[in-house]
Amino acid sequence: MVAGPIAAAASAAASLAKKPASQADRPPGTASLPASVEETAALLARGDYVADRSLATAVFLALAMNRPLFLEGEAGVGKTEIAKVLSATLGRRLVRLQCYDGLDLAAAVYEWNYARQLLEIRLAEAAGTRDREAISRDVFSRRFLIERPLLQAISPEGGPAVLLIDELDRADEPFEAFLLELLADFQVTIPELGTIRAETPPVVIITSNRTREIHDALKRRCLYHWVDYPDAGRERAILRLKAPGAAEALSAQVVAFVQRLRQMELFKQPGIAETIDWVTALTRLDATELTPEAVDETLGVILKYQDDIAKLRGATAASVLAEAKAHPAPPPAG
């Protein structure tokens, strides 16, 4: 018979062995990953994100298979928000890399702190140190490394991460090559230091507004999902969460109005972000329903180009409004 503390330890080890690996190895302070599409939808809902089943399925598979999720869609449809919600609901830190034209390795992955390295060399010389090999090893150690978002995401400090690579289509095509090693193996190779691997691979969300095509080599390393504009019922459900103070009649008319705008030939159709802003703005103006005057005065909330505003203002807006009032958006299911 095993005595006291040894028995307790053996019992604890046996209990841990029975747990799924995702729970047994889960770092403190993080939530377990969802076990089904339904649990994934519920997880997103806890973060006030209304997802359809196809999106919940894509997120579930990305988490279950430990694969990056590549999200494409028009601006303002909620791609970036998915990473923020997963960070909050899974209890993981959010590491965000905002892409832009000219983004390079030093801004995205790492760079050496040259000023500190030079100071360290000067101090070593002043102390009479002559071992150049030892100095070289010291100045190219982790304490002189400035970690940028991609390296921060696989670093153990701070615990597991959700890595958001936002608007990848804004970066130059050569930058995509920097991502291939990270997305395939969750590691970064630094010539002077070696390979740094993630102890717990980050959840990776990549977004693109499709202003250019992303290379196939990167897409092959990801699961893909197109995030479309929501239908009327889901858009009303989103407004209930994001603009709870809005009158139901106003929300129904706004959603119907915006849904009709998305069928028009506009330079930039309004996304769900603009719908939320518009309902919030109208509520601040004490509106309880849409009127022609309110529409004309607030078009700049939902349309961001003067040509679109000029095209819609006046008779066209009044016509769209009449249709929206005659056929308001239905309430969300359930």
C-alpha positions in Angstrom: 0.0 0.0 0.0 1.4 3.4 -0.9 1.7 5.8 2.0 0.3 9.3 2.5 1.8 12.0 0.3 3.0 9.5 -2.3 -0.5 8.1 -2.7 -1.9 11.6 -3.1 0.7 12.4 -5.7 0.0 9.2 -7.6 -3.8 9.9 -7.4 -3.3 13.4 -8.8 -1.1 12.2 -11.6 -3.6 9.6 -12.6 -6.4 12.2 -12.5 -4.3 14.5 -14.7 -3.6 11.7 -17.2 -7.3 11.1 -17.7 -7.8 14.7 -18.8 -7.5 15.6 -22.5 -4.1 17.0 -23.4 -5.6 20.4 -24.2 -6.9 20.7 -20.6 -4.0 18.9 -18.8 -1.4 21.1 -20.4 -3.4 24.3 -20.3 -1.4 27.2 -18.8 -3.0 28.9 -15.7 -5.4 31.7 -16.5 -6.5 30.5 -19.9 -9.8 28.9 -20.9 -10.0 25.5 -22.5 -10.7 25.4 -26.2 -14.2 24.7 -27.4 -15.0 21.1 -28.2 -17.6 21.7 -30.9 -19.0 24.2 -33.4 -21.8 24.9 -31.0 -19.4 25.6 -28.1 -17.4 27.9 -30.4 -20.5 29.9 -31.3 -21.3 30.2 -27.6 -17.7 31.3 -26.9 -18.0 34.0 -29.5 -21.4 35.0 -28.2 -19.9 35.5 -24.7 -17.8 38.1 -26.3 -20.8 39.7 -27.9 -19.9 38.4 -31.4 -22.9 37.1 -33.4 -21.4 34.5 -35.8 -23.2 32.4 -38.3 -22.6 28.7 -38.3 -20.1 28.7 -41.2 -17.9 31.2 -39.4 -18.2 29.4 -36.1 -17.1 26.2 -37.9 -14.1 27.9 -39.4 -13.0 29.2 -36.0 -13.6 25.9 -34.3 -11.5 24.0 -36.9 -8.7 26.6 -36.7 -8.6 26.1 -32.9 -8.9 22.3 -33.0 -6.3 21.8 -35.8 -4.0 24.5 -34.5 -4.0 26.2 -37.9 -3.9 30.0 -38.7 -7.3 31.3 -39.8 -7.2 33.6 -42.9 -10.2 35.9 -43.0 -11.0 37.9 -46.1 -13.9 40.3 -46.6 -14.9 43.9 -47.0 -13.8 46.5 -44.4 -16.1 46.7 -41.4 -17.6 43.2 -41.5 -16.0 42.1 -38.2 -12.8 40.3 -39.1 -10.5 42.0 -36.6 -13.1 41.7 -33.9 -12.9 37.9 -34.0 -9.3 38.1 -32.7 -10.2 40.5 -29.9 -13.1 38.3 -28.8 -11.0 35.1 -28.8 -8.4 36.9 -26.7 -11.0 38.0 -24.2 -12.9 34.8 -24.0 -9.9 32.4 -24.0 -8.0 34.5 -21.5 -5.0 35.0 -23.8 -3.0 38.1 -24.5 -3.7 39.8 -27.8 -0.6 40.6 -29.9 -1.5 42.7 -32.9 0.6 43.4 -36.0 -0.9 46.1 -38.1 0.4 45.8 -41.6 1.3 48.7 -43.9 3.3 49.4 -47.0 7.0 49.1 -46.2 6.6 46.8 -43.2 9.9 44.9 -42.7 11.6 42.3 -40.5 12.8 44.9 -38.0 9.3 46.2 -37.4 7.4 42.9 -37.5 9.8 40.2 -36.0 12.8 41.6 -34.2 15.8 43.9 -34.2 18.9 44.2 -32.1 19.3 47.0 -29.6 22.4 48.4 -31.3 22.8 51.3 -28.8 22.9 48.9 -25.8 25.2 46.5 -27.7 27.7 49.3 -28.4 27.6 50.5 -24.8 28.2 47.0 -23.6 31.2 46.7 -25.9 32.6 50.0 -24.7 32.2 48.9 -21.0 33.9 45.6 -21.7 36.8 47.4 -23.4 37.1 49.8 -20.4 37.1 46.9 -18.0 40.0 45.4 -20.0 38.1 42.4 -21.4 39.9 41.1 -24.5 37.9 37.9 -25.2 36.1 39.1 -28.3 34.3 35.8 -28.8 32.8 36.1 -25.3 31.8 39.7 -25.9 30.2 38.7 -29.2 28.2 35.9 -27.5 27.0 38.3 -24.8 25.9 41.2 -27.0 23.9 38.8 -29.2 21.9 37.3 -26.3 18.2 37.7 -25.6 18.7 40.6 -23.3 19.8 42.8 -26.3 16.9 41.6 -28.5 14.0 43.9 -29.2 11.0 41.7 -29.8 8.4 42.9 -32.3 4.8 41.4 -32.5 5.6 38.2 -34.4 8.3 37.2 -31.9 6.3 38.4 -28.9 3.5 36.1 -30.0 5.7 32.9 -29.6 7.6 34.2 -26.6 6.7 32.4 -23.3 6.6 35.7 -21.4 3.0 36.6 -20.6 1.5 33.2 -21.5 -0.3 32.0 -24.6 -1.3 34.6 -27.2 -3.8 35.4 -29.9 -1.8 36.8 -32.8 -3.7 39.2 -35.0 -2.0 39.9 -38.4 -4.3 42.7 -39.5 -4.8 43.8 -43.1 -2.0 41.7 -44.6 -3.0 43.0 -48.1 -1.6 46.4 -47.1 2.0 45.0 -46.7 4.4 44.4 -49.6 4.3 40.9 -51.2 7.9 40.1 -50.0 6.8 40.5 -46.4 4.7 37.4 -46.8 7.9 35.3 -47.0 8.7 36.3 -43.4 5.5 34.7 -42.3 5.9 31.3 -43.8 8.2 29.8 -41.1 6.1 31.2 -38.3 2.8 30.0 -39.7 4.1 26.5 -40.6 6.1 25.7 -37.4 5.4 28.6 -35.0 9.1 29.4 -34.8 11.4 32.2 -35.8 15.1 31.7 -36.8 17.5 34.5 -35.8 20.9 34.0 -37.4 23.0 35.2 -34.4 20.8 33.4 -31.8 19.2 30.3 -33.3 15.6 29.2 -33.6 13.0 30.3 -31.1 10.0 28.0 -30.9 6.6 28.6 -29.2 6.0 26.5 -26.1 2.3 27.1 -26.6 1.5 28.0 -30.3 -0.5 31.2 -30.6 -4.0 31.3 -32.0 -3.4 33.1 -35.3 -5.9 35.3 -37.1 -4.9 36.9 -40.4 -7.2 39.5 -42.0 -7.3 40.9 -45.5 -9.6 43.5 -47.2 -8.6 41.9 -50.6 -7.0 45.1 -52.0 -4.5 42.6 -53.6 -4.2 38.8 -53.8 -2.3 37.0 -51.1 0.3 34.4 -52.3 -0.8 30.7 -52.4 2.2 29.7 -50.3 0.8 31.6 -47.3 -2.8 30.6 -47.9 -1.9 26.9 -47.9 -0.7 27.2 -44.3 -4.1 28.6 -43.2 -7.7 27.7 -43.1 -9.8 30.2 -45.1 -13.1 31.9 -44.6 -14.8 34.8 -46.4 -16.6 37.1 -44.0 -19.6 38.5 -45.7 -22.1 41.2 -44.8 -24.6 39.9 -42.3 -28.2 39.2 -43.3 -30.9 41.5 -41.9 -31.8 39.2 -38.9 -28.2 38.8 -37.8 -27.5 42.5 -38.3 -30.4 43.3 -35.9 -29.0 40.8 -33.4 -25.7 42.6 -33.6 -27.3 46.0 -33.0 -29.1 44.6 -29.9 -25.7 43.8 -28.4 -23.7 46.8 -29.6 -26.4 49.5 -29.4 -28.8 48.3 -26.7 -30.2 51.8 -26.1 -31.6 52.1 -29.7 -35.3 51.9 -30.3 -36.4 48.7 -31.9 -38.3 50.6 -34.7 -35.2 52.6 -35.4 -32.9 49.5 -35.5 -35.3 47.8 -37.9 -35.4 50.8 -40.3 -31.7 51.4 -40.2 -30.9 47.7 -41.0 -33.4 47.7 -43.8 -31.9 51.0 -45.2 -28.3 49.7 -45.0 -29.2 46.4 -46.5 -30.7 48.3 -49.5 -27.6 50.5 -49.8 -25.4 47.3 -50.1 -27.3 46.5 -53.3 -26.5 49.8 -54.9 -23.5 50.8 -57.0 -21.4 52.7 -54.4 -17.7 53.3 -54.2 -17.7 51.8 -50.6 -20.7 50.0 -49.2 -21.3 50.4 -45.4 -20.1 47.6 -43.2 -21.6 46.5 -39.9 -19.3 48.9 -38.1 -21.0 51.8 -39.9 -24.4 50.4 -39.1 -23.5 50.4 -35.4 -22.1 53.9 -35.6 -25.2 55.2 -37.4 -27.7 53.7 -34.9 -25.5 55.1 -32.0 -25.4 58.5 -33.7 -29.1 58.6 -34.3 -29.8 57.6 -30.7 -27.6 60.4 -29.5 -29.8 62.7 -31.6 -32.8 61.3 -29.7 -34.2 59.8 -32.9 -36.7 56.9 -32.5 -37.3 56.4 -36.2 -35.6 57.4 -39.5 -36.7 60.6 -41.2 -35.5 62.1 -44.5 -33.9 65.0 -42.6 -32.1 62.7 -40.2 -30.8 60.6 -43.1 -29.5 63.6 -45.0 -27.8 65.1 -41.9 -26.0 61.9 -40.9 -25.0 60.2 -44.2 -21.4 60.9 -43.3 -21.6 58.3 -40.6 -22.3 55.4 -43.0 -20.8 56.7 -46.3 -17.1 57.8 -46.4 -16.9 59.1 -49.9 -18.4 62.4 -51.1 -19.4 60.9 -54.5 -21.5 58.3 -52.6 -23.1 60.9 -50.4 -23.9 63.2 -53.3 -25.4 60.2 -55.2 -27.7 59.3 -52.3 -28.7 62.5 -50.7 -32.1 63.9 -51.4 -34.6 62.1 -53.6 -32.7 58.8 -53.8 -32.3 58.7 -50.0 -36.0 59.4 -49.6 -36.9 56.6 -51.9 -34.6 54.1 -50.1 -36.1 55.3 -46.8 -39.7 54.7 -48.0 -38.8 51.2 -48.9 -37.0 50.6 -45.6 -40.1 51.9 -43.7 -42.5 49.8 -45.8 -40.3 46.7 -45.3 -38.4 47.0 -42.0 -35.8 44.3 -41.1 -37.3 41.4 -39.2 -36.3 40.8 -35.6 -33.5 38.3 -34.9 -34.5 34.7 -34.6 -34.9 33.6 -31.1 
